[in-house]
Amino acid sequence: MRRRRLGLVKAGVFLICLLPLSILAWDAVAGNLGVNPIEAVTRRLGDWAIRFLIIALAVTPVRRLTGWGEVARYRRMLGLFAFFYAILHVFSYVGLDHFFAWGDIWADIVKRRYITVGLLAVLLLLPLAVTSTAGMVRRLGGRRWRLLHRLVYPAGMLAVLHFYMLVKADWREPLLYGAIVGALLGYRVVNALYTRPRPVRA
């Protein structure tokens, strides 16, 4: 019964993670994306990539502060959804905005620094997504796997910086995201400093 309950909860979390994409698709069909629908699609996908990244980063602090160990079961799924929305964000820019005109895309990357920063964030997330399986954890070993997955923090900071550079007037949302990522990183640093390794018994 417990395994069945966990499976149902996991399926529910999966469907909730797909909800932003479903709403976006509905708005696209209904014509509710405003005067520039391509920009709206790209922006909303990017917003949800950052949000899911922050939620995934918050899992470990929530688990440690509340003792709610079950939440850790969904950290991998949340991280993969952050990558999923980030890839859709990139695809929207490449396919919908520029119609795969690679010369124009390259010129845009070189010219616009916020695009360069955003691309770096996605590239940092790529090895994390590739090594998210239990098999890759075994191949890399726990220590190397954990070191590699610390890239999520610079990826998060670059994603927030990308958002901040993109916004032209109202910086409240990117600054809020930046504060949250900074707090989560600060928690990790403080926890690492004050957590002493247990002595090894003979």
Buried (B, 14 or more C-beta within 10 A) or exposed (E): EEEEEEEEEEEEBEEEBEEBBEEBEEBBEEEEBEEEBBBBBBBBBBBBBBBBBBBBBBBBBBBBEEEEEEBEBBBBBBBBBBBBBBBBBBBBBBEBBBEEEEEEBEEBEEEEEBBBBBBBBBEBBBEBBEBBEEEEBEEBEEEEBEEBBEBBBEBBBBBBBBBBBBBEEEEEBBBEBBEBBBEBBEBBEEEEEEEEEEEEEE
